[in-house]
Amino acid sequence: MNKMSFKDCVLSLFFCILLISIDFAAARKKKPTKEEDCDVCVSVIKKFTATLADDVKSKPEKIETAFKKYCKTLKDKEERFCYYIGGLETSATYILNTMSRPISNHFPALKICEKLWEADSQICDLKNDKPIDFAEFSFKKAKVKDLKKILSDWGEESACKGCSEKSEFVRAVKQLLPKYAPEAAKLLEEKDEL
């Protein structure tokens, strides 16, 4: 029987750990194959390409200029996506050409996102929030942060300007509920919770 030296044992252990960590890293970052795998990217690309005029769609330089302008209208995760690929002035990286060339060649949004993912894997880490089901939403258990986000998503931050108590935020959301979620408002009204 052949005995291994201490040095050989340590080297073997090191290589095993290295191989396992590489395997975990590869498993963690899988190429997006469905729109749900990279939903923010796919939705931004689809919305953006729908706004492009025909004469712009064939020229990558014009696409990049139009995208930078488009990014100024976005917020939250969509704005973060713009930051990641270089659509904002404050962006640290610039991979817009990875997006503009495939758009000019009429690639589908998912394929464009795959190319962006290859350049920067955090592109597909952005996920859209699940929509709130107000029929099941508990205003008593809700946090002020969640109520503020609801108002922000609706573009109604001014509806509760100066609010400091949770009850004020709940009141503001409930008042706007019929406008933004009429079905849920009817259900809550039937339960006498509105």
N, C-alpha and C positions, 0 to 999 in steps of 0.2 A: 504494500500500500504506500502510495506517494503522499508525503505530508506537504501541505502548503505553508509557505512562510507567512508571517504576519503581514508583510507588505503585499503579498499576492492576495490575501483575504480582503484587505482594505481596498485594493484596486478592483477586485471582483464585485465587492459590495457597491463601490462607487459607480461602476458601469451599470449594474442592475438598477440602481436608483435613477441614474441618468436616463436609461431606456424607459423606465416606468413614467418618469416625468414628461418625457417627449411624447409618449403614447397618450397620457392624459391631456396634454396641451393640444394634440391633434384631434382628440375626440371632442374636446370642449369647443373647438372652433370649426364646425362643419359648414361646408359650402351651402348657401341657401338654395333650396330646391322648390320651395312653395312660397307663395306671396306672404303667408303668415310668418315665415322665417325672417322676413325683412320688411315688415309691413309699413314702417314709416318711410323708408326709401322708396318702396314701390308706389305708395300713395302720393308722395311728393312728385316723383317722376311723371306719373300719370296725369296729375293735375297740371303740372308745368307744361308738358307736351300738348295738352289740350288748349293751352293759351297761345301757343306759337302760331304765327302766320306761316303760310306755305313757303314764302320766299326766305324765311328765317330758318326753317327746318332743315335745309340742305347745307347750311354754312356753320361749321363748328364755332367760329369766332363770334358770330351773331348770337348763337345759342348761349354761349358763355356770358355775353353781355346781358342778354334777356334774363338769364338765370340769376345773375347778381341783382338785377332790378326786382325780380320776382321774390327773392329771399328777403327783401326789405319789408314785405307784407306778412311774413310768417312769424309765428311765435312758438314758444315751448319746444317740443321735440322736433318739430319741423325746422325751426330756426337752428337748433343744435345740429341737425343733419347738414344744413347749409354751412355751418361753421366747420364741420368735419371735412367737407370736400372743397372748401375754398370760396364759397359763395358770399361770404361776408368780408368786410374790410379788416376785421379783427382776426380772421382765420390764420392759423399757424401753418397750415398745409395748403397745397394747391393741386388738386387732382380733378379739376373741372374738365380737362380734356378727356379724361377717362369716361366722363358722362356725355360730353358734347359730341364726340365722334360717333358713338353708337346711336345716339338720337338722330344724327344726320343720316345714318344708314338704316333707320327705321327698325332698330332692335326693339323687342318688347321690354317693358319696364323691369321685369324680373332678371332678364339677361344683363341689362345695364347695371342693376344692383349687384349681380354676381361679379361683374368686372370691378365695381367700386369696392366690393368686399375683398377681392384679391389684393387691391391696393391698400386698403385699410379695414381690417376685420371688425373694428368697432362700429362700422356703419350699420350692421345688422343687430347690434346690441340695443339700438333704440326701438322701443316697442310702444305702440299706442295704448293708452289707458282703456280699460274695458268701460263701455258705456254704463252709466248708473241706471239701475232699474228702480225708478222712484216709487213704483207700486210696492216694492219690498224694502225701500230705504227707511231707515230708522233715524228720524230727526233727533230723538233723545240721545242716541248713541253716537251721532255724528260729531266729528271734531270741527272746531272753527276753521282749521286749515282746509278741510274738505269742503265746507260751505263756501269759503272764499274761492276755492278752485272752481266750484260749480258756477259761481257768479262770473268769474274770469272767463270760463269756457263759453258762457253765454254772451260775453262782451258787456256785462252789466255791473262792472266794478263800482260805478258811480251810484248804483242803487242802494249801496250801504256805505256811503262815504261817512266817516266819523263814527261808524259802529264800533263798539268796544265789547259788548256782551254777546254771548252765544245766542241768546234769545232774539237779539236784533238781526243777526245773520239768518236765523231760522225764519223769522218773519219775512225778510226780504226774499229768500228763496221761495217760500210758500206763495208770496204775492206774484212772483214771476212764473211760477210753475204752469199755470194755464196757458201762458204764451209759448213756452218752450217744450212742455210735455203735457199736452191736453188730456191724453188718455189717463195718465197717472194722476193728474189733478182731479179727474172725475172719480177715480177709485178712492182717492184720499177724501174727497168730499162726501162720498157715500159712507165711508168709515168715520166721518166727522172729525178728521184729523187735519183738515185744511183750514 
